[in-house]
Amino acid sequence: MTFNLRIDNATVITMDARRRELRQASIAVNDGKIIAVIPRGGKLPTAGKVIDAQGMVALPGLINCHTHVYQSLIEGIGYDMHFDPWNWRFNFPIASQIGPVDAEVSA
């Protein structure tokens, strides 16, 4: 099978049970999906494009868990302002009054 993309020589951070780091590994990608991770020395499949990722790290996608769900309650208020005046005029005064019930409703 020929893959669309193969990324070679990367340090691959896995999400397997042992959280392995595979040095100088390859990643085979087809149609935007990772099909295989090949440890160093493994048989490399052919690919339409090959990227040399020597000195680079490939890791799973990260999720931004930093949220301000309560701000859904003030959506649109003062959004035409720059951040700092908006923060002092609207965000801080309103956020300081938000209680548990408000937080639940906003979520």
PDB file as gemmi writes it, atoms N, CA and C in Angstrom:
CRYST1    1.000    1.000    1.000  90.00  90.00  90.00 P 1                      
ATOM      1  N   MET A   1       0.846  -1.181   0.000  1.00  0.00           N  
ATOM      2  CA  MET A   1       0.000   0.000   0.000  1.00  0.00           C  
ATOM      3  C   MET A   1       0.893   1.246   0.000  1.00  0.00           C  
ATOM      4  N   THR A   2       0.517   2.235  -0.779  1.00  0.00           N  
ATOM      5  CA  THR A   2       1.223   3.510  -0.801  1.00  0.00           C  
ATOM      6  C   THR A   2       0.424   4.518   0.024  1.00  0.00           C  
ATOM      7  N   PHE A   3       1.114   5.216   0.927  1.00  0.00           N  
ATOM      8  CA  PHE A   3       0.468   6.209   1.775  1.00  0.00           C  
ATOM      9  C   PHE A   3       0.625   7.598   1.174  1.00  0.00           C  
ATOM     10  N   ASN A   4      -0.245   8.529   1.577  1.00  0.00           N  
ATOM     11  CA  ASN A   4      -0.131   9.911   1.117  1.00  0.00           C  
ATOM     12  C   ASN A   4       1.117  10.571   1.692  1.00  0.00           C  
ATOM     13  N   LEU A   5       1.406  10.254   2.963  1.00  0.00           N  
ATOM     14  CA  LEU A   5       2.470  10.954   3.677  1.00  0.00           C  
ATOM     15  C   LEU A   5       3.176  10.012   4.637  1.00  0.00           C  
ATOM     16  N   ARG A   6       4.495  10.170   4.720  1.00  0.00           N  
ATOM     17  CA  ARG A   6       5.268   9.445   5.727  1.00  0.00           C  
ATOM     18  C   ARG A   6       6.182  10.464   6.400  1.00  0.00           C  
ATOM     19  N   ILE A   7       6.154  10.480   7.696  1.00  0.00           N  
ATOM     20  CA  ILE A   7       7.003  11.373   8.479  1.00  0.00           C  
ATOM     21  C   ILE A   7       8.082  10.501   9.107  1.00  0.00           C  
ATOM     22  N   ASP A   8       9.339  10.766   8.760  1.00  0.00           N  
ATOM     23  CA  ASP A   8      10.451   9.932   9.210  1.00  0.00           C  
ATOM     24  C   ASP A   8      11.299  10.633  10.265  1.00  0.00           C  
ATOM     25  N   ASN A   9      11.980   9.829  11.067  1.00  0.00           N  
ATOM     26  CA  ASN A   9      13.003  10.276  12.029  1.00  0.00           C  
ATOM     27  C   ASN A   9      12.472  11.132  13.176  1.00  0.00           C  
ATOM     28  N   ALA A  10      11.187  11.066  13.458  1.00  0.00           N  
ATOM     29  CA  ALA A  10      10.610  11.870  14.540  1.00  0.00           C  
ATOM     30  C   ALA A  10      10.735  11.141  15.872  1.00  0.00           C  
ATOM     31  N   THR A  11      10.756  11.903  16.942  1.00  0.00           N  
ATOM     32  CA  THR A  11      10.548  11.320  18.266  1.00  0.00           C  
ATOM     33  C   THR A  11       9.037  11.325  18.460  1.00  0.00           C  
ATOM     34  N   VAL A  12       8.440  10.147  18.537  1.00  0.00           N  
ATOM     35  CA  VAL A  12       6.988  10.019  18.599  1.00  0.00           C  
ATOM     36  C   VAL A  12       6.577   9.747  20.045  1.00  0.00           C  
ATOM     37  N   ILE A  13       5.723  10.614  20.575  1.00  0.00           N  
ATOM     38  CA  ILE A  13       5.159  10.428  21.913  1.00  0.00           C  
ATOM     39  C   ILE A  13       3.847   9.670  21.714  1.00  0.00           C  
ATOM     40  N   THR A  14       3.779   8.470  22.252  1.00  0.00           N  
ATOM     41  CA  THR A  14       2.591   7.642  22.041  1.00  0.00           C  
ATOM     42  C   THR A  14       1.570   7.857  23.152  1.00  0.00           C  
ATOM     43  N   MET A  15       0.392   7.368  22.907  1.00  0.00           N  
ATOM     44  CA  MET A  15      -0.659   7.372  23.919  1.00  0.00           C  
ATOM     45  C   MET A  15      -0.998   5.935  24.311  1.00  0.00           C  
ATOM     46  N   ASP A  16      -0.020   5.042  24.141  1.00  0.00           N  
ATOM     47  CA  ASP A  16      -0.274   3.662  24.533  1.00  0.00           C  
ATOM     48  C   ASP A  16      -0.186   3.530  26.055  1.00  0.00           C  
ATOM     49  N   ALA A  17      -0.459   2.360  26.564  1.00  0.00           N  
ATOM     50  CA  ALA A  17      -0.512   2.146  28.021  1.00  0.00           C  
ATOM     51  C   ALA A  17       0.807   2.468  28.716  1.00  0.00           C  
ATOM     52  N   ARG A  18       1.927   2.330  28.012  1.00  0.00           N  
ATOM     53  CA  ARG A  18       3.237   2.592  28.625  1.00  0.00           C  
ATOM     54  C   ARG A  18       3.764   3.997  28.341  1.00  0.00           C  
ATOM     55  N   ARG A  19       2.992   4.786  27.563  1.00  0.00           N  
ATOM     56  CA  ARG A  19       3.388   6.157  27.212  1.00  0.00           C  
ATOM     57  C   ARG A  19       4.803   6.191  26.632  1.00  0.00           C  
ATOM     58  N   ARG A  20       5.056   5.303  25.686  1.00  0.00           N  
ATOM     59  CA  ARG A  20       6.392   5.178  25.114  1.00  0.00           C  
ATOM     60  C   ARG A  20       6.791   6.398  24.298  1.00  0.00           C  
ATOM     61  N   GLU A  21       8.085   6.628  24.255  1.00  0.00           N  
ATOM     62  CA  GLU A  21       8.692   7.606  23.353  1.00  0.00           C  
ATOM     63  C   GLU A  21       9.505   6.808  22.347  1.00  0.00           C  
ATOM     64  N   LEU A  22       9.140   6.898  21.106  1.00  0.00           N  
ATOM     65  CA  LEU A  22       9.834   6.164  20.056  1.00  0.00           C  
ATOM     66  C   LEU A  22      10.753   7.130  19.319  1.00  0.00           C  
ATOM     67  N   ARG A  23      12.043   6.916  19.460  1.00  0.00           N  
ATOM     68  CA  ARG A  23      13.018   7.804  18.820  1.00  0.00           C  
ATOM     69  C   ARG A  23      13.274   7.362  17.387  1.00  0.00           C  
ATOM     70  N   GLN A  24      13.397   8.332  16.507  1.00  0.00           N  
ATOM     71  CA  GLN A  24      13.629   8.115  15.077  1.00  0.00           C  
ATOM     72  C   GLN A  24      12.595   7.159  14.477  1.00  0.00           C  
ATOM     73  N   ALA A  25      11.354   7.356  14.849  1.00  0.00           N  
ATOM     74  CA  ALA A  25      10.262   6.535  14.321  1.00  0.00           C  
ATOM     75  C   ALA A  25       9.659   7.217  13.102  1.00  0.00           C  
ATOM     76  N   SER A  26       8.814   6.473  12.414  1.00  0.00           N  
ATOM     77  CA  SER A  26       8.109   7.009  11.246  1.00  0.00           C  
ATOM     78  C   SER A  26       6.612   6.912  11.482  1.00  0.00           C  
ATOM     79  N   ILE A  27       5.892   7.814  10.847  1.00  0.00           N  
ATOM     80  CA  ILE A  27       4.431   7.840  10.940  1.00  0.00           C  
ATOM     81  C   ILE A  27       3.889   7.762   9.518  1.00  0.00           C  
ATOM     82  N   ALA A  28       3.019   6.798   9.271  1.00  0.00           N  
ATOM     83  CA  ALA A  28       2.391   6.653   7.956  1.00  0.00           C  
ATOM     84  C   ALA A  28       0.985   7.244   8.031  1.00  0.00           C  
ATOM     85  N   VAL A  29       0.692   8.158   7.103  1.00  0.00           N  
ATOM     86  CA  VAL A  29      -0.590   8.868   7.095  1.00  0.00           C  
ATOM     87  C   VAL A  29      -1.267   8.651   5.752  1.00  0.00           C  
ATOM     88  N   ASN A  30      -2.557   8.371   5.791  1.00  0.00           N  
ATOM     89  CA  ASN A  30      -3.333   8.239   4.566  1.00  0.00           C  
ATOM     90  C   ASN A  30      -4.664   8.946   4.746  1.00  0.00           C  
ATOM     91  N   ASP A  31      -4.991   9.822   3.818  1.00  0.00           N  
ATOM     92  CA  ASP A  31      -6.243  10.589   3.860  1.00  0.00           C  
ATOM     93  C   ASP A  31      -6.429  11.299   5.201  1.00  0.00           C  
ATOM     94  N   GLY A  32      -5.347  11.861   5.734  1.00  0.00           N  
ATOM     95  CA  GLY A  32      -5.420  12.643   6.959  1.00  0.00           C  
ATOM     96  C   GLY A  32      -5.491  11.834   8.239  1.00  0.00           C  
ATOM     97  N   LYS A  33      -5.373  10.530   8.159  1.00  0.00           N  
ATOM     98  CA  LYS A  33      -5.441   9.676   9.347  1.00  0.00           C  
ATOM     99  C   LYS A  33      -4.131   8.923   9.528  1.00  0.00           C  
ATOM    100  N   ILE A  34      -3.673   8.840  10.771  1.00  0.00           N  
ATOM    101  CA  ILE A  34      -2.480   8.052  11.070  1.00  0.00           C  
ATOM    102  C   ILE A  34      -2.861   6.584  10.951  1.00  0.00           C  
ATOM    103  N   ILE A  35      -2.151   5.891  10.076  1.00  0.00           N  
ATOM    104  CA  ILE A  35      -2.434   4.472   9.837  1.00  0.00           C  
ATOM    105  C   ILE A  35      -1.464   3.590  10.616  1.00  0.00           C  
ATOM    106  N   ALA A  36      -0.215   4.048  10.743  1.00  0.00           N  
ATOM    107  CA  ALA A  36       0.782   3.227  11.427  1.00  0.00           C  
ATOM    108  C   ALA A  36       1.895   4.102  11.982  1.00  0.00           C  
ATOM    109  N   VAL A  37       2.462   3.649  13.094  1.00  0.00           N  
ATOM    110  CA  VAL A  37       3.681   4.221  13.652  1.00  0.00           C  
ATOM    111  C   VAL A  37       4.718   3.112  13.582  1.00  0.00           C  
ATOM    112  N   ILE A  38       5.812   3.396  12.895  1.00  0.00           N  
ATOM    113  CA  ILE A  38       6.831   2.379  12.654  1.00  0.00           C  
ATOM    114  C   ILE A  38       8.079   2.708  13.463  1.00  0.00           C  
ATOM    115  N   PRO A  39       8.439   1.858  14.428  1.00  0.00           N  
ATOM    116  CA  PRO A  39       9.658   2.102  15.211  1.00  0.00           C  
ATOM    117  C   PRO A  39      10.896   2.090  14.322  1.00  0.00           C  
ATOM    118  N   ARG A  40      11.970   2.702  14.812  1.00  0.00           N  
ATOM    119  CA  ARG A  40      13.241   2.723  14.082  1.00  0.00           C  
ATOM    120  C   ARG A  40      13.630   1.309  13.671  1.00  0.00           C  
ATOM    121  N   GLY A  41      14.035   1.168  12.430  1.00  0.00           N  
ATOM    122  CA  GLY A  41      14.449  -0.142  11.931  1.00  0.00           C  
ATOM    123  C   GLY A  41      13.326  -0.935  11.298  1.00  0.00           C  
ATOM    124  N   GLY A  42      12.091  -0.472  11.431  1.00  0.00           N  
ATOM    125  CA  GLY A  42      10.967  -1.185  10.829  1.00  0.00           C  
ATOM    126  C   GLY A  42      10.888  -0.948   9.338  1.00  0.00           C  
ATOM    127  N   LYS A  43      10.127  -1.794   8.668  1.00  0.00           N  
ATOM    128  CA  LYS A  43       9.976  -1.672   7.210  1.00  0.00           C  
ATOM    129  C   LYS A  43       9.104  -0.465   6.907  1.00  0.00           C  
ATOM    130  N   LEU A  44       9.654   0.465   6.107  1.00  0.00           N  
ATOM    131  CA  LEU A  44       8.939   1.694   5.781  1.00  0.00           C  
ATOM    132  C   LEU A  44       8.104   1.536   4.520  1.00  0.00           C  
ATOM    133  N   PRO A  45       6.820   1.883   4.606  1.00  0.00           N  
ATOM    134  CA  PRO A  45       5.979   1.811   3.415  1.00  0.00           C  
ATOM    135  C   PRO A  45       6.307   2.962   2.461  1.00  0.00           C  
ATOM    136  N   THR A  46       5.949   2.814   1.212  1.00  0.00           N  
ATOM    137  CA  THR A  46       6.151   3.906   0.266  1.00  0.00           C  
ATOM    138  C   THR A  46       5.096   4.983   0.506  1.00  0.00           C  
ATOM    139  N   ALA A  47       5.462   6.216   0.155  1.00  0.00           N  
ATOM    140  CA  ALA A  47       4.544   7.331   0.365  1.00  0.00           C  
ATOM    141  C   ALA A  47       4.730   8.363  -0.730  1.00  0.00           C  
ATOM    142  N   GLY A  48       3.650   9.077  -1.040  1.00  0.00           N  
ATOM    143  CA  GLY A  48       3.709  10.121  -2.052  1.00  0.00           C  
ATOM    144  C   GLY A  48       4.567  11.293  -1.611  1.00  0.00           C  
ATOM    145  N   LYS A  49       4.571  11.584  -0.316  1.00  0.00           N  
ATOM    146  CA  LYS A  49       5.376  12.676   0.231  1.00  0.00           C  
ATOM    147  C   LYS A  49       6.048  12.175   1.496  1.00  0.00           C  
ATOM    148  N   VAL A  50       7.328  12.520   1.653  1.00  0.00           N  
ATOM    149  CA  VAL A  50       8.078  12.123   2.849  1.00  0.00           C  
ATOM    150  C   VAL A  50       8.653  13.380   3.488  1.00  0.00           C  
ATOM    151  N   ILE A  51       8.442  13.514   4.786  1.00  0.00           N  
ATOM    152  CA  ILE A  51       8.989  14.637   5.556  1.00  0.00           C  
ATOM    153  C   ILE A  51      10.033  14.095   6.515  1.00  0.00           C  
ATOM    154  N   ASP A  52      11.206  14.715   6.515  1.00  0.00           N  
ATOM    155  CA  ASP A  52      12.245  14.336   7.474  1.00  0.00           C  
ATOM    156  C   ASP A  52      12.041  15.176   8.729  1.00  0.00           C  
ATOM    157  N   ALA A  53      11.667  14.545   9.817  1.00  0.00           N  
ATOM    158  CA  ALA A  53      11.377  15.239  11.073  1.00  0.00           C  
ATOM    159  C   ALA A  53      12.508  15.062  12.083  1.00  0.00           C  
ATOM    160  N   GLN A  54      13.720  14.911  11.595  1.00  0.00           N  
ATOM    161  CA  GLN A  54      14.886  14.774  12.478  1.00  0.00           C  
ATOM    162  C   GLN A  54      14.928  15.963  13.450  1.00  0.00           C  
ATOM    163  N   GLY A  55      15.066  15.676  14.734  1.00  0.00           N  
ATOM    164  CA  GLY A  55      15.134  16.728  15.749  1.00  0.00           C  
ATOM    165  C   GLY A  55      13.779  17.282  16.146  1.00  0.00           C  
ATOM    166  N   MET A  56      12.695  16.697  15.643  1.00  0.00           N  
ATOM    167  CA  MET A  56      11.345  17.172  15.961  1.00  0.00           C  
ATOM    168  C   MET A  56      10.583  16.106  16.726  1.00  0.00           C  
ATOM    169  N   VAL A  57       9.511  16.547  17.385  1.00  0.00           N  
ATOM    170  CA  VAL A  57       8.685  15.652  18.189  1.00  0.00           C  
ATOM    171  C   VAL A  57       7.279  15.626  17.610  1.00  0.00           C  
ATOM    172  N   ALA A  58       6.714  14.440  17.474  1.00  0.00           N  
ATOM    173  CA  ALA A  58       5.321  14.277  17.064  1.00  0.00           C  
ATOM    174  C   ALA A  58       4.554  13.791  18.293  1.00  0.00           C  
ATOM    175  N   LEU A  59       3.529  14.532  18.669  1.00  0.00           N  
ATOM    176  CA  LEU A  59       2.758  14.147  19.834  1.00  0.00           C  
ATOM    177  C   LEU A  59       1.280  14.276  19.547  1.00  0.00           C  
ATOM    178  N   PRO A  60       0.458  13.628  20.360  1.00  0.00           N  
ATOM    179  CA  PRO A  60      -0.989  13.694  20.146  1.00  0.00           C  
ATOM    180  C   PRO A  60      -1.478  15.133  20.244  1.00  0.00           C  
ATOM    181  N   GLY A  61      -2.602  15.396  19.615  1.00  0.00           N  
ATOM    182  CA  GLY A  61      -3.206  16.719  19.679  1.00  0.00           C  
ATOM    183  C   GLY A  61      -3.508  17.112  21.113  1.00  0.00           C  
ATOM    184  N   LEU A  62      -3.347  18.369  21.407  1.00  0.00           N  
ATOM    185  CA  LEU A  62      -3.594  18.865  22.754  1.00  0.00           C  
ATOM    186  C   LEU A  62      -4.948  19.563  22.795  1.00  0.00           C  
ATOM    187  N   ILE A  63      -5.578  19.520  23.940  1.00  0.00           N  
ATOM    188  CA  ILE A  63      -6.877  20.146  24.125  1.00  0.00           C  
ATOM    189  C   ILE A  63      -6.717  21.277  25.121  1.00  0.00           C  
ATOM    190  N   ASN A  64      -7.209  22.440  24.765  1.00  0.00           N  
ATOM    191  CA  ASN A  64      -7.146  23.589  25.652  1.00  0.00           C  
ATOM    192  C   ASN A  64      -8.270  23.476  26.674  1.00  0.00           C  
ATOM    193  N   CYS A  65      -7.921  23.161  27.904  1.00  0.00           N  
ATOM    194  CA  CYS A  65      -8.918  23.019  28.966  1.00  0.00           C  
ATOM    195  C   CYS A  65      -9.113  24.320  29.744  1.00  0.00           C  
ATOM    196  N   HIS A  66      -8.423  25.371  29.340  1.00  0.00           N  
ATOM    197  CA  HIS A  66      -8.574  26.663  29.993  1.00  0.00           C  
ATOM    198  C   HIS A  66      -9.807  27.333  29.405  1.00  0.00           C  
ATOM    199  N   THR A  67     -10.870  27.384  30.162  1.00  0.00           N  
ATOM    200  CA  THR A  67     -12.115  27.950  29.647  1.00  0.00           C  
ATOM    201  C   THR A  67     -12.687  28.979  30.602  1.00  0.00           C  
ATOM    202  N   HIS A  68     -13.526  29.790  30.065  1.00  0.00           N  
ATOM    203  CA  HIS A  68     -14.261  30.785  30.836  1.00  0.00           C  
ATOM    204  C   HIS A  68     -15.736  30.614  30.492  1.00  0.00           C  
ATOM    205  N   VAL A  69     -16.296  29.487  30.866  1.00  0.00           N  
ATOM    206  CA  VAL A  69     -17.673  29.162  30.506  1.00  0.00           C  
ATOM    207  C   VAL A  69     -18.634  30.230  31.013  1.00  0.00           C  
ATOM    208  N   TYR A  70     -18.347  30.807  32.175  1.00  0.00           N  
ATOM    209  CA  TYR A  70     -19.239  31.824  32.738  1.00  0.00           C  
ATOM    210  C   TYR A  70     -19.401  33.012  31.796  1.00  0.00           C  
ATOM    211  N   GLN A  71     -18.427  33.233  30.913  1.00  0.00           N  
ATOM    212  CA  GLN A  71     -18.508  34.392  30.027  1.00  0.00           C  
ATOM    213  C   GLN A  71     -19.624  34.256  28.996  1.00  0.00           C  
ATOM    214  N   SER A  72     -20.208  33.082  28.870  1.00  0.00           N  
ATOM    215  CA  SER A  72     -21.357  32.968  27.970  1.00  0.00           C  
ATOM    216  C   SER A  72     -22.506  33.828  28.479  1.00  0.00           C  
ATOM    217  N   LEU A  73     -22.515  34.131  29.785  1.00  0.00           N  
ATOM    218  CA  LEU A  73     -23.553  34.992  30.351  1.00  0.00           C  
ATOM    219  C   LEU A  73     -23.393  36.451  29.937  1.00  0.00           C  
ATOM    220  N   ILE A  74     -22.192  36.840  29.551  1.00  0.00           N  
ATOM    221  CA  ILE A  74     -21.956  38.236  29.171  1.00  0.00           C  
ATOM    222  C   ILE A  74     -21.562  38.342  27.702  1.00  0.00           C  
ATOM    223  N   GLU A  75     -21.912  37.330  26.926  1.00  0.00           N  
ATOM    224  CA  GLU A  75     -21.579  37.299  25.502  1.00  0.00           C  
ATOM    225  C   GLU A  75     -22.057  38.567  24.811  1.00  0.00           C  
ATOM    226  N   GLY A  76     -21.132  39.220  24.138  1.00  0.00           N  
ATOM    227  CA  GLY A  76     -21.464  40.404  23.355  1.00  0.00           C  
ATOM    228  C   GLY A  76     -21.370  41.722  24.094  1.00  0.00           C  
ATOM    229  N   ILE A  77     -21.304  41.709  25.410  1.00  0.00           N  
ATOM    230  CA  ILE A  77     -21.248  42.958  26.174  1.00  0.00           C  
ATOM    231  C   ILE A  77     -19.856  43.562  26.059  1.00  0.00           C  
ATOM    232  N   GLY A  78     -19.769  44.730  25.465  1.00  0.00           N  
ATOM    233  CA  GLY A  78     -18.503  45.444  25.374  1.00  0.00           C  
ATOM    234  C   GLY A  78     -17.472  44.819  24.465  1.00  0.00           C  
ATOM    235  N   TYR A  79     -17.887  43.934  23.566  1.00  0.00           N  
ATOM    236  CA  TYR A  79     -16.908  43.255  22.719  1.00  0.00           C  
ATOM    237  C   TYR A  79     -16.303  44.170  21.659  1.00  0.00           C  
ATOM    238  N   ASP A  80     -16.826  45.380  21.527  1.00  0.00           N  
ATOM    239  CA  ASP A  80     -16.231  46.332  20.590  1.00  0.00           C  
ATOM    240  C   ASP A  80     -15.091  47.116  21.247  1.00  0.00           C  
ATOM    241  N   MET A  81     -14.796  46.781  22.508  1.00  0.00           N  
ATOM    242  CA  MET A  81     -13.750  47.468  23.265  1.00  0.00           C  
ATOM    243  C   MET A  81     -12.453  46.671  23.231  1.00  0.00           C  
ATOM    244  N   HIS A  82     -11.350  47.331  23.541  1.00  0.00           N  
ATOM    245  CA  HIS A  82     -10.082  46.636  23.727  1.00  0.00           C  
ATOM    246  C   HIS A  82     -10.170  45.804  24.998  1.00  0.00           C  
ATOM    247  N   PHE A  83      -9.285  44.823  25.115  1.00  0.00           N  
ATOM    248  CA  PHE A  83      -9.369  43.854  26.211  1.00  0.00           C  
ATOM    249  C   PHE A  83      -9.293  44.487  27.599  1.00  0.00           C  
ATOM    250  N   ASP A  84      -8.273  45.329  27.852  1.00  0.00           N  
ATOM    251  CA  ASP A  84      -8.086  45.836  29.213  1.00  0.00           C  
ATOM    252  C   ASP A  84      -9.255  46.696  29.710  1.00  0.00           C  
ATOM    253  N   PRO A  85      -9.748  47.672  28.943  1.00  0.00           N  
ATOM    254  CA  PRO A  85     -10.902  48.409  29.463  1.00  0.00           C  
ATOM    255  C   PRO A  85     -12.144  47.524  29.603  1.00  0.00           C  
ATOM    256  N   TRP A  86     -12.310  46.571  28.688  1.00  0.00           N  
ATOM    257  CA  TRP A  86     -13.448  45.653  28.782  1.00  0.00           C  
ATOM    258  C   TRP A  86     -13.352  44.817  30.056  1.00  0.00           C  
ATOM    259  N   ASN A  87     -12.140  44.352  30.349  1.00  0.00           N  
ATOM    260  CA  ASN A  87     -11.919  43.551  31.545  1.00  0.00           C  
ATOM    261  C   ASN A  87     -12.335  44.319  32.801  1.00  0.00           C  
ATOM    262  N   TRP A  88     -11.891  45.561  32.913  1.00  0.00           N  
ATOM    263  CA  TRP A  88     -12.175  46.344  34.118  1.00  0.00           C  
ATOM    264  C   TRP A  88     -13.616  46.827  34.180  1.00  0.00           C  
ATOM    265  N   ARG A  89     -14.179  47.190  33.028  1.00  0.00           N  
ATOM    266  CA  ARG A  89     -15.527  47.764  33.028  1.00  0.00           C  
ATOM    267  C   ARG A  89     -16.622  46.713  33.111  1.00  0.00           C  
ATOM    268  N   PHE A  90     -16.420  45.565  32.457  1.00  0.00           N  
ATOM    269  CA  PHE A  90     -17.479  44.559  32.396  1.00  0.00           C  
ATOM    270  C   PHE A  90     -17.112  43.234  33.057  1.00  0.00           C  
ATOM    271  N   ASN A  91     -16.000  42.642  32.654  1.00  0.00           N  
ATOM    272  CA  ASN A  91     -15.683  41.290  33.091  1.00  0.00           C  
ATOM    273  C   ASN A  91     -15.507  41.186  34.604  1.00  0.00           C  
ATOM    274  N   PHE A  92     -14.607  41.973  35.171  1.00  0.00           N  
ATOM    275  CA  PHE A  92     -14.360  41.858  36.616  1.00  0.00           C  
ATOM    276  C   PHE A  92     -15.611  42.130  37.455  1.00  0.00           C  
ATOM    277  N   PRO A  93     -16.338  43.219  37.207  1.00  0.00           N  
ATOM    278  CA  PRO A  93     -17.526  43.463  38.036  1.00  0.00           C  
ATOM    279  C   PRO A  93     -18.588  42.370  37.922  1.00  0.00           C  
ATOM    280  N   ILE A  94     -18.792  41.858  36.715  1.00  0.00           N  
ATOM    281  CA  ILE A  94     -19.820  40.827  36.546  1.00  0.00           C  
ATOM    282  C   ILE A  94     -19.333  39.486  37.085  1.00  0.00           C  
ATOM    283  N   ALA A  95     -18.107  39.103  36.739  1.00  0.00           N  
ATOM    284  CA  ALA A  95     -17.581  37.804  37.163  1.00  0.00           C  
ATOM    285  C   ALA A  95     -17.493  37.697  38.678  1.00  0.00           C  
ATOM    286  N   SER A  96     -17.251  38.796  39.350  1.00  0.00           N  
ATOM    287  CA  SER A  96     -17.145  38.745  40.815  1.00  0.00           C  
ATOM    288  C   SER A  96     -18.490  38.474  41.480  1.00  0.00           C  
ATOM    289  N   GLN A  97     -19.567  38.606  40.725  1.00  0.00           N  
ATOM    290  CA  GLN A  97     -20.911  38.371  41.273  1.00  0.00           C  
ATOM    291  C   GLN A  97     -21.501  37.028  40.863  1.00  0.00           C  
ATOM    292  N   ILE A  98     -20.783  36.288  40.039  1.00  0.00           N  
ATOM    293  CA  ILE A  98     -21.303  35.005  39.559  1.00  0.00           C  
ATOM    294  C   ILE A  98     -21.158  33.948  40.645  1.00  0.00           C  
ATOM    295  N   GLY A  99     -22.253  33.297  40.962  1.00  0.00           N  
ATOM    296  CA  GLY A  99     -22.270  32.244  41.966  1.00  0.00           C  
ATOM    297  C   GLY A  99     -22.412  30.870  41.341  1.00  0.00           C  
ATOM    298  N   PRO A 100     -22.520  29.841  42.152  1.00  0.00           N  
ATOM    299  CA  PRO A 100     -22.618  28.466  41.643  1.00  0.00           C  
ATOM    300  C   PRO A 100     -23.800  28.240  40.698  1.00  0.00           C  
ATOM    301  N   VAL A 101     -24.958  28.828  41.001  1.00  0.00           N  
ATOM    302  CA  VAL A 101     -26.123  28.635  40.135  1.00  0.00           C  
ATOM    303  C   VAL A 101     -25.867  29.288  38.779  1.00  0.00           C  
ATOM    304  N   ASP A 102     -25.281  30.505  38.784  1.00  0.00           N  
ATOM    305  CA  ASP A 102     -24.958  31.187  37.524  1.00  0.00           C  
ATOM    306  C   ASP A 102     -23.965  30.365  36.716  1.00  0.00           C  
ATOM    307  N   ALA A 103     -22.958  29.818  37.369  1.00  0.00           N  
ATOM    308  CA  ALA A 103     -21.956  29.019  36.672  1.00  0.00           C  
ATOM    309  C   ALA A 103     -22.594  27.788  36.034  1.00  0.00           C  
ATOM    310  N   GLU A 104     -23.525  27.161  36.747  1.00  0.00           N  
ATOM    311  CA  GLU A 104     -24.210  25.990  36.195  1.00  0.00           C  
ATOM    312  C   GLU A 104     -25.059  26.363  34.988  1.00  0.00           C  
ATOM    313  N   VAL A 105     -25.761  27.482  35.087  1.00  0.00           N  
ATOM    314  CA  VAL A 105     -26.597  27.933  33.969  1.00  0.00           C  
ATOM    315  C   VAL A 105     -25.736  28.264  32.753  1.00  0.00           C  
ATOM    316  N   SER A 106     -24.592  28.919  32.976  1.00  0.00           N  
ATOM    317  CA  SER A 106     -23.751  29.313  31.856  1.00  0.00           C  
ATOM    318  C   SER A 106     -23.170  28.103  31.147  1.00  0.00           C  
ATOM    319  N   ALA A 107     -22.940  27.020  31.891  1.00  0.00           N  
ATOM    320  CA  ALA A 107     -22.379  25.806  31.290  1.00  0.00           C  
ATOM    321  C   ALA A 107     -23.440  25.088  30.484  1.00  0.00           C  
TER     322      ALA A 107                                                      
END                                                                             
